Amino acid sequence: MIVTLTLNPSLDRTVEVDALTRGAVIRTRSARLDPGGKGVNVSRALLANGVASTAVIPVGGPDGDQLHRMLLAEGLTAHAVPVAGRTRSNVTIAEPGGVVTKLNEPGGPLSRAELDAVAEVVVTEAERASWVVACGSLPPGVPDGLYAKLCRAFSPDGIRVAVDTSGPALMAAVAAGPDLIKPNREELTEAVGRPLDRLSDVVEAAEKLRALGAKAVLVSLGADGALLVDDDGVIAGTAPVHRPRGSVGAGDALLAGFLSAGARGPDALAEGLAWGAAAVRLPASRMPGPSDIKRDDVRLHPTPDLDRPLLT
């Protein structure tokens, strides 16, 4: 069983338009409301493919109540911790060809007592879990080292921890020795403080984070696929999408697929790529189910061309 923690969940409204023009009145082609937040999406993707998962989320206000109801309606096991603040709402504007513009609210602060309540739920749920997955940004005022504390808390009990976040929270977690981190190219660039123009740059950056403590690094690279760097070496892979609908949630689906297949080696990377590509073909924040996943589209490169420039 996989437990996900999303400290900054959201309601995600996605509207599709023919073109986004600043200052104009634009009529949308469609609109959709989905539960949101990185860990929430990981749990939703796992659920859609029959993998047991529990999502732990703080919820506040009417939007928080609606988020919890939507997750329960999907059949997801969601442990909602009531908080005084308001659950945020995000807006995604999707244009043809997969171009998206995101407007993300910061989320409400969490008090020390609320953080303790969330942590207590995570610890309880983790007693029957193989992985704890800590995902997303931290709400205002939450210490950067919170995910690092999770890594240190669960490691002695043999519970593996995956972290998908950015900035100081990512670097603090890396120092605590997580079993897996999943940055995208932008987050990895920020972590190492230099541009990543070629695949070799991504490998070097991933190895730097491994030297600092991360055991394995799964990098999502958009149209360039994904890269796995761990004790077994380097594996790259791609899964082309000819008609993308949007990239929202694609990295979360990648992580979910990777975890579902054992979280190690080429088979896990291939499964993650297949799930991630499936999410790109779907509208809004829909997570892919078995009928959406096309594993034959995946191409693995055990000896990748490290001099290859990145496309995106």
KOLTIZA-141140 format. One record per residue (C-alpha): residue number from 1; x, y, z negated. Coordinates in steps of 0.1 Angstrom, whole numbers, plus 5000, padded with zeros to 4 digits. Each point is the difference from the previous one (the first is absolute). Example, Ala and Ser with C-alpha at 12.3 -4.5 7.8 and 13.67 -1.06 7.14 Angstrom:
+-----+------+------+------+
| seq |   xx |   yy |   zz |
+-----+------+------+------+
|   1 | 5123 | 4955 | 4922 |
|   2 | 5014 | 5034 | 5007 |
+-----+------+------+------+
***
This chain:
+-----+------+------+------+
| seq |   xx |   yy |   zz |
+-----+------+------+------+
|   1 | 5000 | 5000 | 5000 |
|   2 | 5012 | 5035 | 5009 |
|   3 | 4993 | 5030 | 4977 |
|   4 | 5001 | 5035 | 5016 |
|   5 | 5003 | 5032 | 4981 |
|   6 | 4989 | 5033 | 5016 |
|   7 | 5003 | 5029 | 4977 |
|   8 | 4988 | 5025 | 5026 |
|   9 | 4971 | 4983 | 5018 |
|  10 | 4976 | 5018 | 5023 |
|  11 | 4969 | 5001 | 5021 |
|  12 | 5013 | 5002 | 5036 |
|  13 | 4977 | 5016 | 5026 |
|  14 | 5012 | 4996 | 5036 |
|  15 | 4986 | 5019 | 5029 |
|  16 | 5008 | 4994 | 5037 |
|  17 | 5003 | 5029 | 5024 |
|  18 | 5009 | 5004 | 5036 |
|  19 | 5026 | 5026 | 4991 |
|  20 | 5009 | 5020 | 4969 |
|  21 | 5001 | 5038 | 5007 |
|  22 | 5007 | 5024 | 4971 |
|  23 | 4973 | 5026 | 4995 |
|  24 | 4975 | 4982 | 5022 |
|  25 | 4966 | 4985 | 4992 |
|  26 | 5005 | 4963 | 5009 |
|  27 | 4973 | 4973 | 5003 |
|  28 | 5011 | 4966 | 4987 |
|  29 | 4995 | 4968 | 5019 |
|  30 | 4997 | 4979 | 4969 |
|  31 | 5005 | 5001 | 4962 |
|  32 | 5008 | 4974 | 4974 |
|  33 | 5005 | 4998 | 4963 |
|  34 | 5023 | 4974 | 4985 |
|  35 | 5016 | 4993 | 4966 |
|  36 | 5035 | 5014 | 5001 |
|  37 | 5034 | 4999 | 4983 |
|  38 | 5030 | 4978 | 5009 |
|  39 | 4995 | 4973 | 4974 |
|  40 | 4962 | 5000 | 5007 |
|  41 | 5007 | 4994 | 5036 |
|  42 | 5024 | 4972 | 4992 |
|  43 | 4974 | 4983 | 4979 |
|  44 | 4973 | 5005 | 5027 |
|  45 | 5022 | 4985 | 5027 |
|  46 | 5008 | 4970 | 4978 |
|  47 | 4963 | 4995 | 4992 |
|  48 | 4991 | 5002 | 5037 |
|  49 | 5024 | 4971 | 5006 |
|  50 | 4990 | 4978 | 4970 |
|  51 | 5029 | 5008 | 4977 |
|  52 | 4991 | 5006 | 4964 |
|  53 | 5007 | 5035 | 4988 |
|  54 | 4989 | 5024 | 4972 |
|  55 | 5002 | 5038 | 5004 |
|  56 | 5006 | 5021 | 4970 |
|  57 | 4989 | 5036 | 5004 |
|  58 | 4993 | 5031 | 4978 |
|  59 | 4966 | 5015 | 5010 |
|  60 | 4984 | 5033 | 4991 |
|  61 | 4969 | 5020 | 5010 |
|  62 | 4974 | 4991 | 5026 |
|  63 | 5026 | 4993 | 5027 |
|  64 | 5017 | 4975 | 4976 |
|  65 | 4967 | 4983 | 4993 |
|  66 | 4993 | 4998 | 5038 |
|  67 | 5035 | 4986 | 5006 |
|  68 | 4995 | 4972 | 4975 |
|  69 | 4965 | 4992 | 5014 |
|  70 | 5014 | 4997 | 5035 |
|  71 | 5028 | 4977 | 4989 |
|  72 | 4975 | 4977 | 4982 |
|  73 | 4978 | 5001 | 5030 |
|  74 | 5029 | 4986 | 5021 |
|  75 | 5004 | 4972 | 4975 |
|  76 | 5033 | 5012 | 4986 |
|  77 | 5009 | 4994 | 4964 |
|  78 | 5006 | 5035 | 4988 |
|  79 | 5008 | 5010 | 4964 |
|  80 | 4990 | 5036 | 4997 |
|  81 | 5014 | 5020 | 4971 |
|  82 | 4979 | 5031 | 4992 |
|  83 | 5019 | 5033 | 4999 |
|  84 | 4990 | 5036 | 4993 |
|  85 | 5013 | 5014 | 5033 |
|  86 | 4984 | 4997 | 5035 |
|  87 | 5009 | 4974 | 5025 |
|  88 | 5012 | 5017 | 5032 |
|  89 | 4986 | 5000 | 5035 |
|  90 | 5022 | 5000 | 5031 |
|  91 | 4991 | 5008 | 5036 |
|  92 | 5016 | 4985 | 5031 |
|  93 | 4994 | 5015 | 5035 |
|  94 | 5007 | 4974 | 5027 |
|  95 | 5007 | 5009 | 5036 |
|  96 | 5002 | 4976 | 5030 |
|  97 | 5033 | 4981 | 5002 |
|  98 | 5003 | 4996 | 4963 |
|  99 | 5010 | 5035 | 4991 |
| 100 | 4987 | 5008 | 4965 |
| 101 | 5000 | 5031 | 4978 |
| 102 | 4996 | 4993 | 4962 |
| 103 | 4988 | 5024 | 4974 |
| 104 | 5007 | 4984 | 4966 |
| 105 | 4990 | 5015 | 4967 |
| 106 | 5025 | 4998 | 4971 |
| 107 | 4978 | 4981 | 4976 |
| 108 | 4993 | 5008 | 4964 |
| 109 | 5024 | 4997 | 4971 |
| 110 | 5001 | 4970 | 4976 |
| 111 | 5005 | 5004 | 4963 |
| 112 | 5024 | 4979 | 4980 |
| 113 | 4970 | 4981 | 4985 |
| 114 | 4985 | 4994 | 5035 |
| 115 | 5034 | 4987 | 5013 |
| 116 | 5002 | 4977 | 4970 |
| 117 | 4966 | 4986 | 5008 |
| 118 | 5009 | 4994 | 5036 |
| 119 | 5033 | 4983 | 4990 |
| 120 | 4981 | 4977 | 4975 |
| 121 | 4977 | 4988 | 5028 |
| 122 | 5030 | 4994 | 5024 |
| 123 | 5018 | 4980 | 4973 |
| 124 | 4969 | 4979 | 4993 |
| 125 | 4993 | 4993 | 5037 |
| 126 | 5037 | 4992 | 5006 |
| 127 | 4998 | 4970 | 4977 |
| 128 | 4986 | 4980 | 5029 |
| 129 | 5017 | 5017 | 5029 |
| 130 | 5030 | 4992 | 5022 |
| 131 | 5005 | 5036 | 5011 |
| 132 | 4992 | 5034 | 4986 |
| 133 | 4999 | 5026 | 5028 |
| 134 | 5004 | 5036 | 4990 |
| 135 | 4990 | 5023 | 5028 |
| 136 | 4996 | 5036 | 5009 |
| 137 | 5007 | 5035 | 4987 |
| 138 | 4999 | 5008 | 4963 |
| 139 | 4973 | 5024 | 4987 |
| 140 | 5012 | 5034 | 4987 |
| 141 | 5018 | 4997 | 4967 |
| 142 | 5006 | 4963 | 5001 |
| 143 | 5037 | 4992 | 4993 |
| 144 | 5021 | 4991 | 5031 |
| 145 | 5013 | 4969 | 4981 |
| 146 | 4966 | 4983 | 4996 |
| 147 | 5005 | 4974 | 5027 |
| 148 | 5035 | 4994 | 4987 |
| 149 | 4985 | 4991 | 4966 |
| 150 | 4977 | 4975 | 5017 |
| 151 | 5030 | 4983 | 5017 |
| 152 | 5018 | 4997 | 4966 |
| 153 | 4969 | 4988 | 4982 |
| 154 | 4992 | 4971 | 5024 |
| 155 | 5034 | 4988 | 5011 |
| 156 | 5007 | 4980 | 4968 |
| 157 | 4967 | 4980 | 5005 |
| 158 | 5009 | 4991 | 5036 |
| 159 | 4972 | 5022 | 5015 |
| 160 | 5013 | 5016 | 5032 |
| 161 | 4994 | 5037 | 5006 |
| 162 | 4997 | 5018 | 5033 |
| 163 | 5000 | 5038 | 5002 |
| 164 | 4987 | 5022 | 5028 |
| 165 | 5005 | 5036 | 4992 |
| 166 | 5023 | 5029 | 5008 |
| 167 | 5023 | 5027 | 4986 |
| 168 | 5012 | 5000 | 4964 |
| 169 | 4975 | 4972 | 4991 |
| 170 | 5016 | 4977 | 5026 |
| 171 | 5035 | 5007 | 4989 |
| 172 | 4992 | 4995 | 4964 |
| 173 | 4984 | 4967 | 5009 |
| 174 | 5029 | 4989 | 5021 |
| 175 | 5023 | 5004 | 4970 |
| 176 | 4978 | 4976 | 4980 |
| 177 | 5006 | 4971 | 5025 |
| 178 | 4966 | 4994 | 5017 |
| 179 | 4997 | 4968 | 5020 |
| 180 | 4988 | 5019 | 5030 |
| 181 | 4996 | 5036 | 5012 |
| 182 | 4981 | 5010 | 5031 |
| 183 | 5010 | 5035 | 5012 |
| 184 | 4991 | 5014 | 5034 |
| 185 | 5026 | 5018 | 5021 |
| 186 | 4992 | 5034 | 4986 |
| 187 | 5001 | 4987 | 4964 |
| 188 | 5033 | 4982 | 5006 |
| 189 | 5015 | 5031 | 5017 |
| 190 | 4991 | 5021 | 4969 |
| 191 | 5015 | 4973 | 4977 |
| 192 | 5034 | 5000 | 5017 |
| 193 | 5000 | 5037 | 5010 |
| 194 | 5009 | 4996 | 5036 |
| 195 | 4983 | 4994 | 5034 |
| 196 | 4994 | 4965 | 5011 |
| 197 | 5002 | 5001 | 5038 |
| 198 | 5010 | 4964 | 5008 |
| 199 | 4992 | 4966 | 4986 |
| 200 | 5036 | 4998 | 4985 |
| 201 | 4992 | 5032 | 4980 |
| 202 | 4969 | 4982 | 4986 |
| 203 | 5020 | 4970 | 4990 |
| 204 | 5027 | 5021 | 4983 |
| 205 | 4974 | 5019 | 4981 |
| 206 | 4982 | 4968 | 4989 |
| 207 | 5033 | 4985 | 4989 |
| 208 | 5007 | 5032 | 4980 |
| 209 | 4968 | 4995 | 4981 |
| 210 | 5008 | 4963 | 4994 |
| 211 | 5033 | 5011 | 4986 |
| 212 | 4982 | 5022 | 4976 |
| 213 | 4977 | 4972 | 4988 |
| 214 | 4973 | 4990 | 5024 |
| 215 | 5001 | 4963 | 5008 |
| 216 | 4983 | 5002 | 5034 |
| 217 | 4990 | 5029 | 5023 |
| 218 | 4971 | 4998 | 5025 |
| 219 | 5000 | 5031 | 5022 |
| 220 | 4970 | 5009 | 5021 |
| 221 | 5010 | 5018 | 5031 |
| 222 | 4968 | 5007 | 5019 |
| 223 | 5003 | 4993 | 5037 |
| 224 | 5035 | 4986 | 4993 |
| 225 | 4986 | 4972 | 4979 |
| 226 | 5015 | 4991 | 4967 |
| 227 | 5033 | 4989 | 4985 |
| 228 | 5007 | 4976 | 4971 |
| 229 | 5033 | 5002 | 4981 |
| 230 | 5006 | 4976 | 4972 |
| 231 | 5026 | 4974 | 4987 |
| 232 | 4995 | 4980 | 5032 |
| 233 | 5010 | 5028 | 5023 |
| 234 | 4981 | 5022 | 5025 |
| 235 | 4969 | 4992 | 5021 |
| 236 | 4982 | 5024 | 5022 |
| 237 | 4967 | 4996 | 5018 |
| 238 | 4974 | 5017 | 5021 |
| 239 | 4963 | 4996 | 5008 |
| 240 | 4990 | 5024 | 5028 |
| 241 | 4966 | 5016 | 4999 |
| 242 | 4988 | 5012 | 5034 |
| 243 | 4969 | 5018 | 4988 |
| 244 | 5006 | 5014 | 4965 |
| 245 | 4971 | 5015 | 4981 |
| 246 | 5020 | 5013 | 4971 |
| 247 | 5029 | 4993 | 4976 |
| 248 | 4982 | 5005 | 4967 |
| 249 | 5004 | 4969 | 4978 |
| 250 | 5023 | 4982 | 5025 |
| 251 | 5029 | 5000 | 4976 |
| 252 | 4977 | 4987 | 4972 |
| 253 | 4988 | 4972 | 5023 |
| 254 | 5036 | 4992 | 5009 |
| 255 | 5009 | 4996 | 4963 |
| 256 | 4969 | 4979 | 4993 |
| 257 | 5008 | 4976 | 5029 |
| 258 | 5036 | 4998 | 4989 |
| 259 | 4990 | 4991 | 4964 |
| 260 | 4974 | 4975 | 5012 |
| 261 | 5026 | 4980 | 5018 |
| 262 | 5024 | 4996 | 4972 |
| 263 | 5018 | 5034 | 5002 |
| 264 | 5033 | 4986 | 5013 |
| 265 | 5015 | 4991 | 5034 |
| 266 | 4989 | 5003 | 5036 |
| 267 | 4966 | 4983 | 4996 |
| 268 | 4990 | 5026 | 4974 |
| 269 | 5012 | 5029 | 5021 |
| 270 | 4981 | 4986 | 5030 |
| 271 | 4968 | 4998 | 4980 |
| 272 | 5004 | 5035 | 4987 |
| 273 | 5006 | 5014 | 5035 |
| 274 | 4969 | 4982 | 5013 |
| 275 | 4978 | 5015 | 4972 |
| 276 | 5015 | 5034 | 5004 |
| 277 | 4995 | 5001 | 5038 |
| 278 | 4964 | 4988 | 4995 |
| 279 | 4994 | 5029 | 4977 |
| 280 | 5012 | 5025 | 5026 |
| 281 | 4974 | 4986 | 5025 |
| 282 | 4972 | 5006 | 4975 |
| 283 | 4982 | 5032 | 4993 |
| 284 | 5004 | 5021 | 4968 |
| 285 | 5013 | 4981 | 4970 |
| 286 | 4985 | 4966 | 5009 |
| 287 | 5022 | 4971 | 4989 |
| 288 | 5004 | 4971 | 5025 |
| 289 | 4984 | 4966 | 4995 |
| 290 | 5010 | 4967 | 5017 |
| 291 | 4982 | 5008 | 5032 |
| 292 | 5019 | 5033 | 5004 |
| 293 | 5035 | 4985 | 4996 |
| 294 | 5020 | 4991 | 5031 |
| 295 | 5031 | 4981 | 4990 |
| 296 | 5010 | 4992 | 5036 |
| 297 | 5008 | 5038 | 5004 |
| 298 | 5028 | 4999 | 4974 |
| 299 | 5036 | 4998 | 5012 |
| 300 | 5028 | 4994 | 4974 |
| 301 | 5036 | 5010 | 5005 |
| 302 | 5023 | 4981 | 4976 |
| 303 | 5030 | 5016 | 5017 |
| 304 | 4986 | 5035 | 5008 |
| 305 | 5017 | 5026 | 5021 |
| 306 | 5011 | 5023 | 4973 |
| 307 | 5011 | 5027 | 5024 |
| 308 | 4964 | 5004 | 5014 |
| 309 | 4986 | 5035 | 4995 |
| 310 | 4967 | 5001 | 4982 |
| 311 | 4970 | 5011 | 5020 |
| 312 | 4981 | 5018 | 4973 |
+-----+------+------+------+
***
